[in-house]
Amino acid sequence: MPNLIFQVDAFTDQLFGGNPAAVCPLTEWLPETLMQHIAAENNLSETAFFVQNGGVIEIRWFTPKGEVPLCGHATLATAHVIFNSLGWPTNEIAFHSASGPLSVSREGEWYTLDFPEDMPQAVDELSGLNEAMGHPAEVILKGQNDYFAVYASQEVVQNLRPNAEALLQLPLRGVIATAPGETLDFVSRFFVPALGIPEDPVTGSAHTLLFPYWGVQLNKTEMTARQISARGGYLKGRINGERVLISGQAQLFMEGHLHLDRIQK
């Protein structure tokens, strides 16, 4: 029996917006090399694989170039598939991941991710970062995996044209660019050429830094945000202790099969 595969646009209320993710339900884990080949073949920013183990679902995420410890939009996409295509019996899903326990709850057409926060911290200046981004940042911080650059305005972030080759020469995974929003609390963009993603359309995991940071700056616990990539995506967030609740919508684009039986042994 061929394995199912879905493609879902996450953090959007309409097709061809948000961030597309592939979702692959499995009965048991495939070899890592095979999952990496599938992710590279899909050529989306992330492909999520999951295996149900009792009432908990184990989940992993792969970019075209490697596995990542956390991915928001592909988790939202996975929840959309489990709730709507696989007949999940409740309105909450518990996930086990490399980043610890995660959960997604459903209320109407909205899904809320419960993720650990990653408050960005002060960091020594990284030579070449401002030049690679094409505009000097007001503040540069760093989370567990990515740099975090704050700019003066939404217009500056919208007009950034980073040099991907220059970013690849720096000792970093990715760069989150952010600024106060004109109509929402804040906006952002995310650049990850090291993982084969020149610009990610909408990034749930980046908002585990963005919501805590802007919560402090704006003295708010509930915020609205937009990732202003070409596709764009809308998110709502709430700070809950050391957790971040990130809400968005999703749309199923495609369902098909992986013909893994055709792989040459």
Backbone hydrogen bonds in HBPLUS format (Angstrom, degrees):
<---DONOR---> <-ACCEPTOR-->    atom                        ^
c    i                          cat <-CA-CA->   ^        H-A-AA   ^      H-
h    n   atom  resd res      DA  || num        DHA   H-A  angle D-A-AA Bond
n    s   type  num  typ     dist DA aas  dist angle  dist       angle   num
A0003-ASN N   A0258-LEU O   3.21 MM 255  5.01 138.2  2.39 148.3 143.2     1
A0258-LEU N   A0003-ASN O   2.58 MM 255  5.01 157.8  1.63 150.9 159.3     2
A0005-ILE N   A0256-GLY O   3.01 MM 251  5.25 146.4  2.12 127.7 125.8     3
A0256-GLY N   A0005-ILE O   2.78 MM 251  5.25 156.8  1.84 162.6 167.0     4
A0006-PHE N   A0023-VAL O   2.91 MM  17  5.05 157.5  1.96 144.5 151.9     5
A0023-VAL N   A0006-PHE O   2.83 MM  17  5.05 153.1  1.90 141.4 145.6     6
A0007-GLN N   A0254-MET O   2.83 MM 247  5.02 151.3  1.91 145.6 144.3     7
A0253-PHE N   A0007-GLN O   2.86 MM 246  5.56 159.0  1.90 152.4 157.8     8
A0254-MET N   A0007-GLN O   3.18 MM 247  5.02 157.7  2.23 139.8 141.4     9
A0008-VAL N   A0021-ALA O   2.92 MM  13  5.46 162.1  1.95 158.4 161.7    10
A0021-ALA N   A0008-VAL O   2.85 MM  13  5.46 152.6  1.93 148.7 157.0    11
A0009-ASP N   A0251-GLN O   2.81 MM 242  5.17 161.5  1.85 161.6 158.7    12
A0251-GLN N   A0009-ASP O   2.87 MM 242  5.17 153.1  1.94 145.1 154.1    13
A0010-ALA N   A0019-ASN O   2.93 MM   9  5.11 176.2  1.93 127.3 128.6    14
A0019-ASN N   A0010-ALA O   2.88 MM   9  5.11 155.9  1.94 140.1 147.2    15
A0011-PHE N   A0249-GLN O   2.70 MM 238  4.91 128.0  1.96 171.7 171.3    16
A0012-THR N   A0249-GLN O   3.17 MM 237  5.23 148.2  2.28 110.4 115.2    17
A0018-GLY N   A0232-GLY O   2.85 MM 214  5.34 136.8  2.04 171.6 169.5    18
A0022-ALA N   A0046-GLU O   3.31 MM  24  6.71 161.2  2.35 145.6 148.9    19
A0048-ALA N   A0022-ALA O   2.80 MM  26  6.13 167.7  1.81 155.2 153.5    20
A0024-CYS N   A0048-ALA O   2.80 MM  24  6.10 157.0  1.85 158.2 166.3    21
A0050-PHE N   A0024-CYS O   3.23 MM  26  6.57 154.6  2.29 150.1 149.6    22
A0026-LEU N   A0050-PHE O   2.86 MM  24  5.88 149.8  1.96 173.8 176.1    23
A0034-LEU N   A0031-PRO O   2.98 MM   3  5.32 123.5  2.31 105.3 119.4    24
A0035-MET N   A0031-PRO O   3.05 MM   4  6.46 160.4  2.09 156.8 162.7    25
A0036-GLN N   A0032-GLU O   2.87 MM   4  6.11 155.7  1.93 152.1 159.1    26
A0037-HIS N   A0033-THR O   2.98 MM   4  6.22 150.1  2.07 139.2 147.2    27
A0038-ILE N   A0034-LEU O   2.93 MM   4  6.23 156.8  1.98 152.0 158.0    28
A0039-ALA N   A0035-MET O   2.97 MM   4  6.21 161.2  2.01 148.1 152.9    29
A0040-ALA N   A0036-GLN O   2.92 MM   4  6.13 158.4  1.96 149.1 155.1    30
A0041-GLU N   A0037-HIS O   2.86 MM   4  6.04 152.7  1.93 145.8 153.8    31
A0042-ASN N   A0038-ILE O   2.86 MM   4  6.14 154.1  1.93 150.5 157.5    32
A0043-ASN N   A0039-ALA O   2.99 MM   4  6.19 148.1  2.09 142.5 151.1    33
A0047-THR N   A0062-PHE O   2.83 MM  15  5.30 144.9  1.95 144.7 156.1    34
A0062-PHE N   A0047-THR O   2.95 MM  15  5.30 158.8  2.00 145.9 152.8    35
A0049-PHE N   A0060-ARG O   2.92 MM  11  5.36 162.3  1.95 151.3 156.6    36
A0060-ARG N   A0049-PHE O   2.92 MM  11  5.36 155.0  1.98 156.5 162.5    37
A0051-VAL N   A0058-GLU O   2.96 MM   7  5.29 150.8  2.04 145.0 154.4    38
A0058-GLU N   A0051-VAL O   2.91 MM   7  5.29 158.1  1.95 163.0 155.6    39
A0053-ASN N   A0056-VAL O   2.79 MM   3  5.41 169.4  1.80 170.9 174.6    40
A0056-VAL N   A0053-ASN O   3.32 MM   3  5.41 160.8  2.36 120.4 119.8    41
A0057-ILE N   A0094-ALA O   3.02 MM  37  6.31 166.3  2.04 151.9 156.4    42
A0096-HIS N   A0057-ILE O   2.85 MM  39  6.06 152.1  1.93 139.6 143.5    43
A0059-ILE N   A0096-HIS O   3.06 MM  37  6.28 160.2  2.10 167.3 167.7    44
A0068-VAL N   A0061-TRP O   3.06 MM   7  5.80 159.0  2.11 144.5 148.4    45
A0063-THR N   A0066-GLY O   2.75 MM   3  5.24 168.7  1.76 158.4 154.3    46
A0075-THR N   A0072-GLY O   3.12 MM   3  5.15 125.9  2.43  96.0 110.3    47
A0076-LEU N   A0072-GLY O   2.92 MM   4  6.23 158.9  1.97 155.7 161.4    48
A0077-ALA N   A0073-HIS O   2.90 MM   4  6.11 157.0  1.96 142.4 149.1    49
A0078-THR N   A0074-ALA O   2.92 MM   4  6.00 148.8  2.02 132.2 140.5    50
A0079-ALA N   A0075-THR O   2.92 MM   4  6.18 160.7  1.95 150.6 155.2    51
A0080-HIS N   A0076-LEU O   2.95 MM   4  6.23 155.6  2.01 148.9 155.8    52
A0081-VAL N   A0077-ALA O   3.09 MM   4  6.40 154.0  2.16 145.9 152.0    53
A0082-ILE N   A0078-THR O   2.91 MM   4  6.20 166.9  1.93 156.7 160.1    54
A0083-PHE N   A0079-ALA O   2.85 MM   4  5.94 171.2  1.86 157.7 160.0    55
A0084-ASN N   A0080-HIS O   3.01 MM   4  5.91 163.2  2.03 143.5 148.9    56
A0085-SER N   A0081-VAL O   2.75 MM   4  5.09 154.6  1.81 139.7 146.8    57
A0086-LEU N   A0081-VAL O   3.18 MM   5  6.50 130.8  2.44 152.2 157.5    58
A0088-TRP N   A0082-ILE O   3.22 MM   6  5.82 153.0  2.30 148.3 148.9    59
A0106-ARG N   A0091-ASN O   2.86 MM  15  5.17 150.6  1.95 148.8 150.5    60
A0093-ILE N   A0104-VAL O   2.85 MM  11  5.31 156.8  1.90 150.3 158.2    61
A0104-VAL N   A0093-ILE O   3.00 MM  11  5.31 151.5  2.08 145.2 153.9    62
A0095-PHE N   A0102-LEU O   2.80 MM   7  5.00 177.3  1.80 145.5 145.6    63
A0102-LEU N   A0095-PHE O   3.00 MM   7  5.00 166.6  2.01 139.3 141.9    64
A0097-SER N   A0100-GLY O   3.21 MM   3  5.10 141.6  2.36 118.7 129.8    65
A0100-GLY N   A0097-SER O   3.00 MM   3  5.10 154.7  2.07 113.8 113.5    66
A0114-ASP N   A0103-SER O   2.85 MM  11  5.24 157.3  1.91 159.3 158.2    67
A0105-SER N   A0112-THR O   3.02 MM   7  5.26 154.8  2.09 139.5 145.0    68
A0112-THR N   A0105-SER O   2.89 MM   7  5.26 159.3  1.93 147.8 154.2    69
A0107-GLU N   A0110-TRP O   2.94 MM   3  5.37 167.4  1.96 158.6 161.5    70
A0110-TRP N   A0107-GLU O   3.12 MM   3  5.37 162.6  2.16 126.0 127.4    71
A0111-TYR N   A0248-GLY O   2.89 MM 137  5.55 165.3  1.91 160.6 165.3    72
A0248-GLY N   A0111-TYR O   2.95 MM 137  5.55 151.4  2.03 152.5 161.5    73
A0113-LEU N   A0246-ILE O   2.73 MM 133  5.01 169.3  1.74 148.5 146.0    74
A0246-ILE N   A0113-LEU O   2.89 MM 133  5.01 153.9  1.96 141.9 148.8    75
A0115-PHE N   A0244-VAL O   3.04 MM 129  5.33 172.7  2.04 154.9 153.0    76
A0244-VAL N   A0115-PHE O   2.75 MM 129  5.33 163.5  1.77 157.9 162.9    77
A0117-GLU N   A0242-GLU O   3.01 MM 125  5.59 168.8  2.02 141.5 138.1    78
A0118-ASP N   A0208-THR O   2.90 MM  90  5.39 166.4  1.92 133.8 129.4    79
A0121-GLN N   A0142-LYS O   2.85 MM  21  5.32 169.0  1.86 137.7 136.6    80
A0142-LYS N   A0121-GLN O   2.87 MM  21  5.32 139.5  2.03 138.1 151.2    81
A0129-LEU N   A0126-LEU O   3.16 MM   3  5.84 167.8  2.17 141.3 142.0    82
A0132-ALA N   A0128-GLY O   2.94 MM   4  6.05 154.9  2.00 145.0 151.9    83
A0133-MET N   A0129-LEU O   2.92 MM   4  6.16 151.4  2.00 152.7 160.7    84
A0134-GLY N   A0130-ASN O   3.00 MM   4  6.16 128.6  2.28 138.2 151.2    85
A0134-GLY N   A0131-GLU O   3.24 MM   3  5.12 135.5  2.45  92.5 104.7    86
A0163-ASN N   A0132-ALA O   2.79 MM  31  5.19 164.7  1.81 157.2 162.5    87
A0138-GLU N   A0150-VAL O   2.71 MM  12  5.57 146.0  1.83 158.3 169.8    88
A0139-VAL N   A0150-VAL O   3.38 MM  11  5.10 153.9  2.46 131.0 134.9    89
A0150-VAL N   A0139-VAL O   2.87 MM  11  5.10 169.5  1.88 154.0 157.6    90
A0141-LEU N   A0148-PHE O   2.82 MM   7  4.93 165.7  1.84 146.9 151.8    91
A0148-PHE N   A0141-LEU O   2.95 MM   7  4.93 154.5  2.01 133.7 129.2    92
A0143-GLY N   A0146-ASP O   2.83 MM   3  5.37 170.5  1.84 166.5 165.5    93
A0147-TYR N   A0174-GLY O   2.98 MM  27  6.26 154.3  2.05 162.9 154.7    94
A0176-ILE N   A0147-TYR O   2.88 MM  29  6.18 165.2  1.90 143.7 147.0    95
A0149-ALA N   A0176-ILE O   2.74 MM  27  6.01 169.0  1.75 173.4 177.3    96
A0178-THR N   A0149-ALA O   2.96 MM  29  6.33 152.7  2.03 163.9 168.8    97
A0151-TYR N   A0178-THR O   2.79 MM  27  6.06 162.5  1.82 165.8 172.0    98
A0157-VAL N   A0153-SER O   3.34 MM   4  6.75 163.3  2.37 149.4 152.4    99
A0158-GLN N   A0154-GLN O   2.87 MM   4  6.08 164.0  1.89 155.9 160.9   100
A0159-ASN N   A0155-GLU O   3.05 MM   4  6.17 145.0  2.18 143.7 152.1   101
A0160-LEU N   A0157-VAL O   3.26 MM   3  5.32 164.1  2.29 105.4 110.2   102
A0166-ALA N   A0163-ASN O   3.06 MM   3  5.29 118.6  2.45 100.9 115.9   103
A0167-LEU N   A0163-ASN O   2.95 MM   4  6.31 156.0  2.01 154.8 162.4   104
A0168-LEU N   A0164-ALA O   2.99 MM   4  6.23 147.5  2.10 145.3 153.8   105
A0169-GLN N   A0166-ALA O   3.11 MM   3  5.29 143.6  2.24 101.4 111.9   106
A0170-LEU N   A0167-LEU O   3.07 MM   3  5.35 160.3  2.11 109.6 115.9   107
A0172-LEU N   A0170-LEU O   2.86 MM   2  5.65 133.5  2.07 109.0  94.4   108
A0175-VAL N   A0191-PHE O   2.88 MM  16  5.31 153.0  1.96 147.5 156.5   109
A0191-PHE N   A0175-VAL O   2.97 MM  16  5.31 166.3  1.99 148.6 152.5   110
A0177-ALA N   A0189-ARG O   2.84 MM  12  5.18 166.4  1.86 149.4 153.9   111
A0189-ARG N   A0177-ALA O   2.80 MM  12  5.18 139.8  1.96 147.1 154.9   112
A0179-ALA N   A0187-VAL O   3.23 MM   8  5.66 151.5  2.32 140.4 143.1   113
A0187-VAL N   A0179-ALA O   2.97 MM   8  5.66 162.4  2.01 164.1 168.4   114
A0181-GLY N   A0185-ASP O   3.25 MM   4  5.16 168.5  2.26 100.5 101.4   115
A0185-ASP N   A0224-THR O   3.10 MM  39  5.49 130.0  2.36 126.7 139.6   116
A0226-ARG N   A0186-PHE O   3.33 MM  40  6.87 148.5  2.43 146.3 155.3   117
A0188-SER N   A0226-ARG O   3.19 MM  38  6.66 136.9  2.38 143.8 148.5   118
A0228-ILE N   A0188-SER O   2.91 MM  40  6.11 141.0  2.07 160.5 172.2   119
A0200-ASP N   A0190-PHE O   2.92 MM  10  5.62 154.1  1.99 151.2 159.6   120
A0192-VAL N   A0197-ILE O   2.93 MM   5  5.01 140.0  2.09 170.3 173.9   121
A0195-LEU N   A0192-VAL O   3.08 MM   3  5.78 155.4  2.15 120.7 126.8   122
A0197-ILE N   A0192-VAL O   3.09 MM   5  5.01 154.2  2.16 136.2 131.4   123
A0196-GLY N   A0193-PRO O   3.00 MM   3  4.91 163.0  2.03 110.7 111.4   124
A0207-HIS N   A0204-GLY O   2.96 MM   3  5.34 136.3  2.16 106.0 118.4   125
A0208-THR N   A0205-SER O   3.03 MM   3  5.36 161.0  2.06 108.7 114.8   126
A0209-LEU N   A0206-ALA O   3.10 MM   3  5.63 157.5  2.15 109.9 116.9   127
A0210-LEU N   A0206-ALA O   3.03 MM   4  6.31 160.8  2.07 139.5 145.7   128
A0211-PHE N   A0207-HIS O   3.13 MM   4  5.54 165.3  2.15 125.5 129.6   129
A0213-TYR N   A0209-LEU O   3.03 MM   4  6.12 164.4  2.06 153.9 159.0   130
A0214-TRP N   A0210-LEU O   2.94 MM   4  6.05 175.8  1.94 159.6 160.6   131
A0215-GLY N   A0211-PHE O   2.81 MM   4  5.74 141.1  1.96 142.5 153.9   132
A0216-VAL N   A0212-PRO O   3.24 MM   4  6.47 151.8  2.33 144.2 148.5   133
A0217-GLN N   A0213-TYR O   3.10 MM   4  6.44 165.6  2.12 149.5 153.7   134
A0218-LEU N   A0214-TRP O   2.81 MM   4  5.73 157.6  1.86 146.6 151.7   135
A0219-ASN N   A0215-GLY O   2.83 MM   4  5.38 114.2  2.27 128.5 142.4   136
A0220-LYS N   A0215-GLY O   2.95 MM   5  4.72 148.7  2.05 128.8 138.1   137
A0239-ILE N   A0221-THR O   2.84 MM  18  5.11 153.1  1.91 144.4 153.4   138
A0223-MET N   A0237-GLY O   2.95 MM  14  5.27 158.8  2.00 143.0 148.5   139
A0237-GLY N   A0223-MET O   2.92 MM  14  5.27 164.8  1.94 150.6 151.6   140
A0225-ALA N   A0235-LEU O   2.92 MM  10  5.25 155.3  1.98 159.8 157.4   141
A0235-LEU N   A0225-ALA O   2.98 MM  10  5.25 169.4  1.99 146.0 146.8   142
A0227-GLN N   A0233-GLY O   2.97 MM   6  5.35 153.2  2.05 148.3 156.2   143
A0233-GLY N   A0227-GLN O   3.21 MM   6  5.35 139.1  2.39 138.3 146.3   144
A0236-LYS N   A0247-SER O   3.08 MM  11  5.01 158.7  2.12 137.9 143.3   145
A0247-SER N   A0236-LYS O   2.72 MM  11  5.01 172.6  1.73 155.4 158.0   146
A0238-ARG N   A0245-LEU O   2.85 MM   7  5.05 139.3  2.01 138.8 149.9   147
A0245-LEU N   A0238-ARG O   2.86 MM   7  5.05 177.8  1.86 159.5 159.8   148
A0240-ASN N   A0243-ARG O   2.93 MM   3  5.10 171.4  1.93 152.1 149.8   149
A0243-ARG N   A0240-ASN O   3.02 MM   3  5.10 154.3  2.08 118.1 125.2   150
A0262-ARG N   A0259-HIS O   3.15 MM   3  5.89 166.7  2.16 117.0 121.2   151
A0263-ILE N   A0260-LEU O   3.17 MM   3  5.53 168.3  2.18 113.0 116.1   152
